[in-house]
Amino acid sequence: MNRTITDAELEVMRLLWHSERALTTVEIRSVLEASKGWNKSTIHTLVSRLRGKGVITHLDKYGAAQFVPLVTEDEYILEEEKAVLEKFGSAKKLALAMVRNGHLTDSDIDELRGYFKMEVGGND
């Protein structure tokens, strides 16, 4: 993907990813006006930027544009993961920083240990 999505654009993407159908601009605007207080022109700009970046497209149905994502949430997360790891140099450095700064609880660490054991078949 390698297209940067801003935090504001990510709010639009989350709506589309978690919707079970295409959404119209009016539907997107309705949610974001209520939850974020954004106005019509802000939301229109965000949708236009996302279309320009090629991460959403529109379908013309019944005379109204309906928007759908072209990138899945998993694809986006993978791309962001790659970008973060490039900045830190390794996943190990990132994890160590998160532990040292208290961003991972003991419960989080135990859960991750379980994942690692399942993935690599390690034993204690």
KEKE-343652 format. One record per atom (N, C-alpha, C): x negated, z, y; residue in three letters. Coordinates in steps of 0.001 Angstrom, whole numbers, padded with zeros to 6 digits, always signed. Layout:
# KEKE-343652
XZYALA
...
//
This chain:
# KEKE-343652
-000838+000000-001184MET
+000000+000000+000000MET
-000879+000000+001243MET
-001681+001033+001426ASN
-002622+001155+002526ASN
-001985+000896+003886ASN
-000768+001388+004086ARG
-000087+001329+005369ARG
+000214+002768+005774ARG
-000234+003139+006929THR
-000031+004503+007385THR
+001411+004699+007822THR
+002019+005743+007289ILE
+003385+006109+007660ILE
+003291+007410+008436ILE
+003836+007419+009654THR
+003802+008621+010474THR
+004763+009669+009906THR
+004627+010899+010386ASP
+005526+011964+009940ASP
+006985+011629+010251ASP
+007233+011056+011419ALA
+008602+010686+011794ALA
+009133+009578+010878ALA
+008310+008581+010613GLU
+008723+007499+009709GLU
+008976+008037+008308GLU
+008211+009037+007931LEU
+008383+009643+006606LEU
+009772+010264+006452LEU
+010328+010762+007540GLU
+011691+011319+007488GLU
+012698+010230+007100GLU
+012535+009036+007646VAL
+013406+007909+007286VAL
+013181+007538+005824VAL
+011923+007472+005419MET
+011613+007119+004036MET
+012236+008119+003069MET
+012151+009402+003379ARG
+012727+010422+002491ARG
+014224+010221+002318ARG
+014898+009876+003400LEU
+016334+009593+003292LEU
+016588+008442+002328LEU
+015806+007389+002480LEU
+015994+006214+001628LEU
+015609+006499+000181LEU
+014533+007216-000031TRP
+014101+007535-001393TRP
+015126+008386-002123TRP
+015742+009306-001418HIS
+016644+010246-002071HIS
+018098+009800-002063HIS
+018360+008654-001467SER
+019708+008095-001491SER
+019891+007291-002776SER
+021089+007306-003282GLU
+021367+006541-004505GLU
+021786+005113-004210GLU
+021772+004771-002915ARG
+022174+003424-002512ARG
+021495+003068-001202ARG
+021624+001805-000808ALA
+021099+001364+000480ALA
+021857+002078+001599ALA
+021171+002332+002712LEU
+021788+003019+003842LEU
+021802+002121+005071LEU
+022875+002193+005835THR
+022954+001454+007091THR
+022224+002235+008177THR
+021948+001566+009269THR
+021323+002235+010403THR
+022201+003378+010890THR
+023500+003169+010891VAL
+024435+004215+011329VAL
+024316+005442+010428VAL
+024197+005240+009130GLU
+024052+006375+008203GLU
+022726+007092+008409GLU
+021660+006336+008584ILE
+020348+006931+008838ILE
+020403+007723+010142ILE
+020974+007096+011161ARG
+021068+007741+012470ARG
+021907+009014+012407ARG
+022997+008977+011683SER
+023872+010141+011566SER
+023127+011358+011032SER
+022333+011151+009993VAL
+021575+012251+009389VAL
+020476+012738+010327VAL
+019704+011812+010885LEU
+018556+012202+011694LEU
+018936+012728+013076LEU
+020059+012273+013616GLU
+020537+012862+014870GLU
+020917+014318+014647GLU
+021580+014586+013527ALA
+022015+015954+013231ALA
+020846+016863+012863ALA
+019927+016367+012027SER
+018852+017237+011530SER
+017645+017307+012467SER
+017372+016240+013193LYS
+016169+016188+014031LYS
+016461+016106+015523LYS
+017692+015768+015876GLY
+018035+015610+017289GLY
+017519+014320+017901GLY
+017141+013371+017049TRP
+016605+012107+017548TRP
+017726+011214+018043TRP
+017423+010385+019061ASN
+018442+009496+019599ASN
+018407+008129+018904ASN
+019378+007333+019250LYS
+019559+006025+018616LYS
+018320+005139+018743LYS
+017718+005098+019918SER
+016569+004197+020111SER
+015347+004662+019316SER
+015155+005963+019194THR
+014045+006484+018396THR
+014201+006057+016943THR
+015383+006224+016418ILE
+015641+005884+015013ILE
+015516+004375+014796ILE
+016027+003591+015742HIS
+015891+002135+015645HIS
+014413+001742+015626HIS
+013607+002382+016472THR
+012164+002101+016517THR
+011499+002440+015191THR
+011847+003596+014619LEU
+011253+003997+013337LEU
+011595+003008+012231LEU
+012852+002595+012169VAL
+013281+001629+011152VAL
+012553+000299+011354VAL
+012438-000125+012597SER
+011741-001391+012887SER
+010269-001323+012483SER
+009625-000195+012764ARG
+008217-000041+012379ARG
+008055-000091+010867ARG
+008936+000590+010153LEU
+008862+000604+008685LEU
+009070-000794+008118LEU
+009969-001556+008716ARG
+010163-002951+008280ARG
+008892-003752+008550ARG
+008294-003547+009714GLY
+007069-004254+010077GLY
+005904-003924+009153GLY
+005883-002712+008658LYS
+004829-002286+007732LYS
+005102-002754+006307LYS
+006289-003303+006080GLY
+006622-003825+004757GLY
+006955-002758+003730GLY
+007381-001582+004185VAL
+007715-000523+003237VAL
+009225-000365+003042VAL
+010020-001007+003924ILE
+011464-001086+003710ILE
+011912-002508+004004ILE
+013070-002840+003501THR
+013675-004129+003811THR
+015164-003906+004020THR
+015810-004929+004516HIS
+017250-004802+004717HIS
+018000-005847+003899HIS
+019181-005455+003524LEU
+020101-006333+002821LEU
+021298-006517+003741LEU
+021742-007737+003919ASP
+022940-007952+004739ASP
+024164-007932+003843ASP
+024926-006857+003947LYS
+026154-006741+003163LYS
+027308-006433+004098LYS
+028321-007226+004003TYR
+029542-007014+004775TYR
+029267-006963+006275TYR
+028300-007755+006720GLY
+027992-007845+008135GLY
+027152-006716+008701GLY
+026725-005795+007862ALA
+025893-004679+008334ALA
+024600-004644+007535ALA
+023496-004436+008239ALA
+022206-004318+007558ALA
+022155-002986+006829ALA
+021747-003049+005572GLN
+021552-001843+004764GLN
+020091-001835+004323GLN
+019467-000671+004443PHE
+018033-000577+004207PHE
+017712+000074+002876PHE
+016664-000461+002233VAL
+016166+000063+000963VAL
+014644+000117+001024VAL
+014053+001077+000327PRO
+012587+001153+000318PRO
+011990+000088-000606PRO
+010844-000420-000218LEU
+010082-001348-001056LEU
+008943-000626-001761LEU
+008708+000607-001357VAL
+007661+001449-001915VAL
+008332+002702-002452VAL
+008033+003069-003683THR
+008618+004288-004228THR
+007903+005511-003654THR
+008552+006645-003774GLU
+007939+007879-003311GLU
+006649+008164-004077GLU
+006648+007893-005376ASP
+005444+008094-006186ASP
+004300+007187-005729ASP
+004607+005932-005403GLU
+003574+005017-004912GLU
+002996+005520-003589GLU
+003867+006016-002723TYR
+003416+006548-001437TYR
+002519+007767-001639TYR
+002947+008686-002499ILE
+002163+009890-002767ILE
+000793+009521-003321ILE
+000739+008567-004233LEU
-000533+008129-004803LEU
-001451+007572-003723LEU
-000911+006770-002824GLU
-001713+006197-001741GLU
-002218+007286-000804GLU
-001366+008244-000489GLU
-001781+009354+000378GLU
-002840+010208-000309GLU
-002668+010408-001607GLU
-003659+011167-002383GLU
-005028+010509-002294GLU
-005059+009202-002449LYS
-006329+008468-002360LYS
-006958+008651-000990LYS
-006147+008568+000068ALA
-006668+008697+001431ALA
-007241+010096+001669ALA
-006549+011126+001196VAL
-007027+012498+001368VAL
-008322+012708+000591VAL
-008363+012215-000629LEU
-009576+012391-001439LEU
-010771+011659-000835LEU
-010521+010514-000209GLU
-011615+009802+000463GLU
-012169+010644+001607GLU
-011283+011370+002302LYS
-011721+012215+003419LYS
-012519+013417+002923LYS
-012093+014023+001807PHE
-012736+015236+001301PHE
-013890+014947+000356PHE
-013905+013789-000239GLY
-014986+013429-001148GLY
-014664+013664-002606GLY
-013821+014671-002902SER
-013427+014902-004291SER
-012211+015820-004340SER
-011500+015737-005434ALA
-010350+016616-005645ALA
-010807+018059-005774ALA
-011979+018254-006353LYS
-012512+019603-006539LYS
-012745+020286-005192LYS
-013315+019570-004242LYS
-013547+020138-002917LYS
-012227+020486-002225LYS
-011252+019616-002375LEU
-009943+019858-001777LEU
-009296+021090-002392LEU
-009304+021182-003709ALA
-008704+022328-004396ALA
-009411+023622-004015ALA
-010732+023585-003937LEU
-011502+024763-003561LEU
-011142+025220-002147LEU
-011020+024285-001235ALA
-010632+024622+000138ALA
-009232+025241+000168ALA
-008324+024715-000635MET
-006957+025245-000676MET
-006936+026662-001236MET
-007746+026928-002236VAL
-007820+028272-002814VAL
-008430+029233-001799VAL
-009544+028841-001210ARG
-010245+029709-000253ARG
-009396+030033+000971ARG
-008576+029102+001391ASN
-007760+029295+002590ASN
-006384+029884+002289ASN
-006160+030252+001019GLY
-004914+030914+000661GLY
-003704+030007+000571GLY
-003927+028699+000462HIS
-002811+027761+000365HIS
-002257+027648-001049HIS
-002976+028198-002005LEU
-002492+028233-003388LEU
-002351+029694-003810LEU
-001173+030036-004283THR
-000946+031395-004761THR
-001494+031523-006174THR
-001578+032761-006667ASP
-001999+032975-008056ASP
-001061+032238-009006ASP
+000209+032248-008675SER
+001200+031540-009498SER
+000926+030032-009510SER
+000596+029476-008343ASP
+000256+028050-008257ASP
-000949+027730-009133ASP
-001952+028588-009057ILE
-003185+028373-009822ILE
-002904+028441-011315ILE
-002095+029421-011745ASP
-001726+029517-013161ASP
-000968+028275-013617ASP
-000070+027797-012769GLU
+000693+026596-013104GLU
-000242+025396-013245GLU
-001189+025267-012346LEU
-002154+024166-012422LEU
-003018+024263-013666LEU
-003419+025487-014020ARG
-004184+025670-015264ARG
-003406+025118-016457ARG
-002126+025421-016488GLY
-001274+024921-017569GLY
-001235+023405-017603GLY
-001130+022784-016424TYR
-001135+021317-016365TYR
-002449+020752-016880TYR
-003552+021367-016446PHE
-004860+020877-016874PHE
-005023+020985-018383PHE
-004564+022083-018950LYS
-004657+022264-020404LYS
-003850+021196-021128LYS
-002666+020885-020622MET
-001826+019863-021246MET
-002472+018484-021132MET
-003035+018180-019963GLU
-003579+016861-019694GLU
-004877+016592-020443GLU
-005747+017588-020538VAL
-007047+017360-021156VAL
-007182+018050-022490VAL
-006152+018787-022893GLY
-006170+019428-024195GLY
-007135+020586-024284GLY
-007432+021212-023122GLY
-008369+022324-023119GLY
-007760+023604-023671GLY
-008605+024489-024121ASN
-008177+025783-024644ASN
-008990+026879-023989ASN
-008407+028077-023929ASP
-009152+029232-023407ASP
-009981+029859-024492ASP
//
